Amino acid sequence: MGRGTAVRQAVAGLLRPDQHHLRLPADALAEAFLGLSRTAARTPGEEREPLPAEQVVDLFLHGAVTVPPGRSGSRSG
């Protein structure tokens, strides 16, 4: 098993206990999270710093849009 596979399986393992709350399977979300974290950590030029790990995790878990007061986070409303 390669290092990347082991890391993906470890991340999926962290997500699996909450699978009933997740929109996608834990394995798919682990792959998406690792892709996001790799991309966010790269600095293509001197014009920006990479995103801190806390911001990458927050973006992954909560998305890019804030929810106005009085509205639920669901897309059906």
N, C-alpha and C positions, 0 to 999 in steps of 0.2 A: 504494500500500500504506500503510495507516495505521500509526501508531506501535505500537498494541497488537498488530497482526498481525506486525510486524517483531520485536517482543520475543518473542512466542510462538514464532515460527520460530527465533529465535536460541537460546532455551531448548531447544526440540526438537532443534536441531542439536548442542547439548552432550550430549544424552542418546542420540542415535542410535548413536554408536560402541559403546555398551553394550546395544543393543536386545536381543541374545540373552540378557541377564541380567534384563531387565525383565519385569514381569508384564503390562503394558499397552503399547500402541504409544507411541512417544516423543511424538507429537503430543498424545495424550490426557493423558499425564503432564505435559506442558508446560502445558496448560490447567489441570489440577488444581493444579499447583504455583503458578501465577500467581494462581489464585483463593484458595488458602490464604495466600499471602504478602500479598495485598491485604486479606484479612479479618483476619489476625493483626496487621497494621500499624495498623489502626484502633483508636482509643481511644474507646469509647462514653461514657465518663464519667471522672471524676477518680480513680475507685477502682483503676484498674490502668494500668500502662505497656504500650505495645505490645511484643510479643515481639521480641527482637533477631534480626537476620537469621540469625545462626548457629543459633539455636534453631528457627527456621522451617525451615531447611534440614535440620537433624537430625531434626525431626519428620517431614518429608516423606520423607527417605531411610530412616529406621529405625522410624517409627511411634511410637505412644504407650506401648506395652507393652515392658518390659524382658524379655529372655529369661533364665530361670533357668539357672545353670550346669548343664552336662550335657544341655541340650535344644537341639535345632537351632531355627533361626528359621523353619522351614517350618510350614505349617498342617496338614500331613498326619500329623504325629506326635503 
